[in-house]
Every structure is written in C-alpha cells, then in structure tokens.
Amino acid sequence: MKIQVGYELVYQCPQPTPMVVTLSIHYSRVSDIIQSDHLMLSPSVRVTSYRDLYGNWCSRIVAPAGQFRLSGNGVVSDSGNPDPVLPWLEQRPVESLPLEALLFLLGSRYCETDLLSETAWQLFGTAPTGWQRVQAICDFVHQHIQFGYGLSSPTKSAFQVFQDRQGVCRDFAHLAVAFCRCMNIPARYCTGYLGDIGIPPAQSAMDFAAWFEAYLGDDWYTFDARNNTPRIGRVLIARGRDAADVALTTSFGTSTLESFKVWADEINAS
C-alpha cells in the first residue's frame, strides 16, 4: 500500500529564533519513500541538516520574527502488514546485550527508573520473561492510564503518569519504557505517523504518534501501550531515550505554535 504523510506547523516568533526541527521520515524507511517529505519553510530561511546521536535527521534554522510555517508532504510504500507479534522471543541477559542497547536500560529525563524500579518488580516480577513480560507491561499501562488530549503537559514524566493515571500517547510510551528498563529490557522511545488505517477513523484531529521499541532476541520490536493492538502503517520519524531526544521542534527562544496539522492517509489504488 501507499501512505501519504505530512504536516503543517505555524509558529509566531517575536524575534528571530534558532530552532532544531526533527520532522523527516527516518532513514530506516528510505527505501520505502516514493515522494520525499522535503522540509518547506515560509518565509524561506537557510537550513543546515545533520544526523543526531541516534541517527535521526535534524535541521537547524533561524525562524524569522513574525509568522513562520513549516510543512512537508511525502508518500511512503508500506507492506500493509500489522505490527509483528512474536511471543516466543526471550530477553537477553544484561551481560550479553550488544553495547548499543545498554544506553536504553538507563533512566532518562522522562523515564525515572530509580523512582519506578520497586513498583515495576512488584507488578511484573512474576510475569513470564521476554515478549510476554513486555506485553504484560503494555497491558497494565493501557488498562490503568486514561487517555485524553487535555490530560498531559510538556513536562510530565513517567513517574507522574503512574501517579495520576492519565495522559497522552507519549505518556503511555514513557511509562512503558521506564517499566521495561526497570525489568532489564532495553527500550527506546519512538515518534512518527500512525493513521487510522484498518480501523474506524478517530473523531479527533490527527496528531503525531508515540510508541516504543523493546530489544528482544537479537533485534528491536514495536510495542504500543496506548493502542495495545497491532496496527498498520507506522511511519517512523525519530528514536531516542525519551521525548526529550526526539522533540519535533526545539526553540531556543520564545515561539508560539498557532496551528498544527498532521496527516497519514492510505492512497487508494484506484
């Protein structure tokens, strides 16, 4: 299948404001890109692009004073298959994990493993290991956290989510990531597009989605505590320790988001 993905963000800046933008489709999907989602800026400004520490494609700009629009529109080929479910996969002992996975066992800005470790072992210490333990974590988060767009804040952490039991998809992902790390399962935060493909359309406007990947067997696998069911058509933008590493835009100064549109729609073959 083909999926059209894109965004339009409109900011208001009182003065020229440096920004880092992470909105491009992840390099792991480069062979699937039919139409590139080039970053378009209005008014036009100079762009310098680079790979960050996690391999995400980032752009440096200085937004001019006044209204400033960022947009992109791409087309991606997708298998049309739902997220894989492999319940026989086991987790590897910490001492045999690859070096690049060790970072994703540690606490981070939004995933306070030190505050949640005891709780995690009480909740999941008797659960089967490996895939089934990660699924038990997703089940718990999905069942105990209330979803709502007005139920979060930019500074909300996994520990706070666990305490007040409400949040948005990034909060579900943060809590699940923190629990996995507490159980010695490497987990990394993901952001990207996830349209309503194969399910009834949502009543609310689309937003960027957050999920996570856990390292099991010899690879990373997708899990989604918010939806907690295999989905079709995920298009990854960025991965990191948590949302602090993969912010869609980071402003080094005052900026106000005036409008926000995101789309991820299947293109009919006809």
Secondary structure as GFF3:
##gff-version 3
##sequence-region A 1 270
A	DSSP	beta_strand	2	13	.	.	.	ID=ss1
A	DSSP	beta_strand	17	21	.	.	.	ID=ss2
A	DSSP	three_ten_helix	27	32	.	.	.	ID=ss3
A	DSSP	beta_strand	33	35	.	.	.	ID=ss4
A	DSSP	beta_strand	40	42	.	.	.	ID=ss5
A	DSSP	beta_strand	48	51	.	.	.	ID=ss6
A	DSSP	beta_strand	57	63	.	.	.	ID=ss7
A	DSSP	beta_strand	66	77	.	.	.	ID=ss8
A	DSSP	three_ten_helix	94	96	.	.	.	ID=ss9
A	DSSP	alpha_helix	99	102	.	.	.	ID=ss10
A	DSSP	three_ten_helix	103	105	.	.	.	ID=ss11
A	DSSP	alpha_helix	113	124	.	.	.	ID=ss12
A	DSSP	alpha_helix	131	144	.	.	.	ID=ss13
A	DSSP	beta_strand	146	147	.	.	.	ID=ss14
A	DSSP	alpha_helix	158	164	.	.	.	ID=ss15
A	DSSP	beta_strand	166	167	.	.	.	ID=ss16
A	DSSP	alpha_helix	169	182	.	.	.	ID=ss17
A	DSSP	beta_strand	187	193	.	.	.	ID=ss18
A	DSSP	beta_strand	209	216	.	.	.	ID=ss19
A	DSSP	beta_strand	219	223	.	.	.	ID=ss20
A	DSSP	beta_strand	235	240	.	.	.	ID=ss21
A	DSSP	three_ten_helix	243	245	.	.	.	ID=ss22
A	DSSP	beta_strand	249	251	.	.	.	ID=ss23
A	DSSP	beta_strand	256	267	.	.	.	ID=ss24
###
